[in-house]
Amino acid sequence: MSIKNDALQITFLGTGTSQGIPVIGCPCDVCQSSDHKDKRLRTSILISVEGKNYVIDVGPDFRQQMLRTGIETLEAVLLTHEHNDHIIGLDDLRPFIFRAKRDMKIYGLQRVLSEIKERFKYAFKVHLYPGAPTFELIPIDESSPLEFKDIKFVPIRLEHGPLPILGYRINDLAYLTDVKTILASEKEKLKDLDILILDALRPEPHHSHLSLEESLQLIHELRPKKTFLIHLSHLMGKHEEVEKKLPPGVFISYDGLIIDV
């Protein structure tokens, strides 16, 4: 499966799990590390192509992440699921909304969009409070790609423990966060990848995330050319120490990493 579009650039906005790294009050070696690669905001990526920008997930660190990138425009947001570390930063889309003078397009499963309406009620009132964000909520059909003028996103159904969520394939790159299992039918969409960005929470098993060993097993099965691990907890260990132990072609991602696809 190959999706032909112009070259795109991926910026890792955040690569940490829901508590981020350092964890508040934690004295462990990872949380106390002085290596910038061990400082992890909540997981999100920026996709840039032909001067257009798209974000997958908008967590509590979104404002800080956007200030780091310096971007001024954002076309749309794609969501994987409704957990707070993936949507609670939606209010910080306001500068993009005000600058563009239009509602921000938010794509997600219908269940996820319903949660947004509940958690951000003030953004959907008939008489909006001045300065409130405005969103255009667009349900994703799992069987159909999202096609923009300059890029195509293919939804990948994942299981985050018992919760159905989405990953995305963009050209020959796939982004799979918060995943524990993938149906065989969805793995068909993940053939012939140049780059796989994949959840790997920690060395020990977890009920709703891939462990490092499970991630490596999936990588061996899918055989992408390169893999970057994301959604890392402080239990994974220090960046430089863990990366030395990984097989060829597998890397620990870090905040601010930029790759061209």
MOUR-V184713 format. One record per helix or strand of 3 or more residues. SS is the DSSP state (H for helix, E for strand). FROM is the first residue (numbers start at 1). TO is the last residue. If there is no record, write none. Layout:
ss=SS from=FROM to=TO
ss=SS from=FROM to=TO
This chain:
ss=E from=9 to=14
ss=H from=36 to=38
ss=E from=44 to=49
ss=E from=52 to=56
ss=H from=62 to=69
ss=E from=76 to=78
ss=H from=84 to=87
ss=H from=90 to=100
ss=E from=104 to=108
ss=H from=110 to=119
ss=H from=121 to=124
ss=E from=135 to=139
ss=E from=152 to=160
ss=E from=163 to=170
ss=E from=173 to=176
ss=H from=184 to=190
ss=E from=195 to=199
ss=H from=212 to=222
ss=E from=226 to=230
ss=H from=234 to=236
ss=H from=239 to=243
ss=E from=250 to=252
ss=E from=258 to=260
